[in-house]
Amino acid sequence: MNVPDVTGARLVRRTLRMHRPVATAHGRVGDREVLLLCLSDADGNTGWGEAAPLPGFTPETVDEAGQAILDWLADDERIGPPATPTARAAVDGALLHLAARAVGLPLHLHLDPDSPSSFAVSALVAGGTPEGLAAAGRTAVDAGHRTLKAKVGALAFEVDLVRVAALRDAVGPDVAIRLDANGAWDADEVPGHLERLAGLGIEFVEEPVAGVEALAAVRADSPVPIAADESATSPDGVAAVVGAGAADLVVLKPSAVGGIVVAAELAALARDAGLGVVVTSLLDGAVGVSHAAHMASAIGALDPAPGLATSALVAEDVGTPPTLEGGLLVLSGEDGP
Ligand SMILES: [Mg+2]
């Protein structure tokens, strides 16, 4: 990375307020504290980064991330990255954002001059009943989305199967549907589940069962592509998934694994091994989502569609997220803080 000459730094703690708590496999994600790092250069340019630790998904607390950033700032030599992944995401994001602003470019164009300024993203659709999920799917498709993601695994499989069939009926054969079981299914039942889902034309299933070994066993005979998410939340996790042949795709959350630089390296590792890469948010604030989106554009991780349409879940954000227009995420030099 071309490191800009940093002459000033400011670390701010902010509260990210959600419209309502978001149910995940790791509990409900409600309002949480995040850190914004602003780095400046001698010409008055500023670059922002965000650290948004998420309990259950990242190893550190917001206090630990803050300390790691302060330790990095206090080290005049700035040898090596900050000690925790979300702190590293904030620092690397701020450095790259500063470098981009110093040359007057949106971040994605600074990283790759040929990268697109808009791309399709998937929409998360929710509904506990077949009718509810079908209605949510139609709404998302009417808004322009061509890829939908639905959670499964919290209800009995027979119920999920009827829900997903109703969603498929509602949106027709040409819209991609991906499912996320968050590791909830029993290993011995998963092959049967996947056989029955295959007829519904599923793009992939995230984490049908928990753990790299179990994923590898399931994937060997699966008629549906398998994606690793919870098993790939760290660089070691991604390497383990790739090494074990445990998935067809990895879900990469730049904000969780250590930011743009680390995520780009992990994406290359996965792609070199023939795996697809799905870039997603950490339900983080506008700066983190913006950086993940600019990275996805810059490294061309746009198919399958990234899962970056999460800013609508945030009621009080820490900045301006990339705009969503007709199912496309639109990047500029203005999104961010
Ligand atoms: Mg997932």
Residues whose N, C-alpha, C, O or C-beta is under 5 A from the ligand:
A	BS01	MG	D180 E206 D229
